């Protein structure tokens, strides 16, 4: 703080409130980003799960159609 105060020609006590305010905002910004990153990751995982469920449902329907269109003899040979 003293170095910053001397660089700008002000009393060190004048710098303290500004520095504390900046540090507080920096902390909130960093923590906010970390929280946002966690939430974003959870959201991405949910989207991936939903996509996987959709893919599996489509595969199941395809298999059901395949089985229902084959005759009994074809099913035994399969």
Order of alpha helices (4+ residues) and beta strands (2+ residues): alpha-alpha-alpha
